[in-house]
Amino acid sequence: MRTAPPRPPKRRPDRPALVAAALSAVLLMSACSGPPSTGAAGSDFRLSAHTPAAKGKIDSFTWALYAEPLTLDYISAFDYPQNMILANACESLMRWTPRLTLAPGLAKKATNPDPRTWVYDLRPGVRFHNGGVLTADDALFSLRRQMDPDNGAAWAQVFQNVASLSKTGPLQITVKLKRPDSQFPQYMATAAGVVASRAGVRAAGKDYGTSGDLGCTGPYRLGKWDKGQSIELRRFDGYWGTKAKSAKAVFRFLTDSNARTKAMLSGEVDGGYLIPTESYAALRSSGVGTLSFGEGLSTVNVNVTNMRGPLGDVRVRRALALALDRRGFVKTGLSGVGTVTTSLTAKAAWAAAPKAVRRAAFRGLPSTERNLAAARKLIKEAGATGRTVTIATSSIGQDVSLLATAVQSAGSRIGLDVRLKTIAPNAFSALFTDPKAREGIDMFPETYYNSITDPLDLLSNFQTGAYQNFAGYRDRSYDDLVKRARAAYDPAERLATEAKLQRKAAEQVLWIPVAEWPTAVFLNKRITGAPTTISYLYYPWAADIGAAS
């Protein structure tokens, strides 16, 4: 299971009008570009954007899910289980496509007449599951729920630069920003941009998201929720877009990774995302279905959480990075399905950058090969020989446990005493949300996924005061670059600035990057059509699943 960074209270979230207008065109036409849909990704796996298209309709399919969501309220949708379900029931102003590009969603058009203004024109005649019709009032209500501090929304920081929201027509809302913000329009394709029925949410009251209707517009509506067992989605026949191919989708909660794999092999469930790496071989050789891989915009890293001890010396951080056996980790921890890297950001996140900018972002990054002699020299220079550092480990998944072991092994080879601190699987997420949970820990393994196709989604984590800046890193020049990138709507200009951030983060070894890791999806022979990319977090993927023959 991947370790997903939670969004609450949290991280992240002046060009002339000509550039602002250019971005409007990019937002509406970006589905024509983006990360390559197919290509060699390693010695024994390939990436694609989609599984083969469905050939017909089906009555239902069953999907494995590693955990039960606490709620399906869109303002709390920050992790895999919630978003994987919610993406099929609730829709956002914009849409993230399977090719990880931006396209119109409930807003048929998004324009920004000046750098501090975004105007969203809604589709006419869109119906909610409860029978109501979408209006600007619903959009305003939904976005304001995200901004209300009393709600503690997971996506609140996306709205940090919003000065005002207003209704400027029956089907039009206008967002005024405090300052230009290139990230805001991109996040409108995530759960931050979901629009739900004002009447429906108010009628549900405190029970909203845990029972009854979600008041959304997607191709599926919430059906039966059997607590502790499963959630059922039923096709919404009043959907404004292409109707779902399956009349029903059932999500079964299987918390044990072995149980999930056995359920897929036996046909008890038809498929699933987030496949345990230790199950790749069995599923690929089973003959009962197909295991496919897609772009995950994800990198496996060692999150440095404490720079007050030995890791406060950049030479010690560099030494660990030099000593780490990345190839060995990919072979064992990711079952060979991954690519070693010393880049914090996935290459596909730079898809919109000109070639020269992409080269600049990766030029000069450290080698992925081990160099124990250089690492030992750095430890000696830093006077850190014999010093103790602690890394968290957990049985939550091989990507965590085996990476922690690899770091311990690297430390032992260069004179560091790296100790493991075991964290229970159900407590591991507290490392992201509770400072007390990180006490006595200097590092922990983290697989970071981008929620938008922009490197700043990750690189902004090292800005002073950012939610995931657990080590308290401070650098005014870094902060200035983050502000400059956020303010730049022109992709070439913004990504050129982000390339500077990438190199600065690598030079300071703010985290230790290890590997790029694709998404994995298993489908048995009965069904097909699911996208393979991480778009499943915000794209109505279940609607594409249908008969394989």
Secondary structure by P-SEA (a helix, b strand, c coil): ccccccccccccccccaaaaaaaaaaaaccccccccccccccccbbbbcccccccccccbbbbbbcccccccccccccccaaaaaaccccccccccccccbbbbccccbbbbccccbbbbbbbccccccccccccaaaaaaaaaaaaccccccccccccccccccccccccbbbbbbccccccccccccccccccccaaaaaaacccccccccccccccccccccccccbbbbbbccccccccccccbbbbbbbccaaaaaaaaaaccccccccccccaaaaaaacccbbbbbccccccccccccccccccccaaaaaaaaaacaaaaaaacccccccccccccccccccccccaaaaaaaccccccccccaaaaaaaaaaaccccbbbbbbbcccccccaaaaaaaaaaaaacccbbbbbbbcccccccccccccccccccbbbbbccccccccccccccccccccccccccccaaaaaaaaaaaacccaaaaaaaaaaaaaaaaaaccccccbbbbbbbbbcccccccccccccccccccccccccc
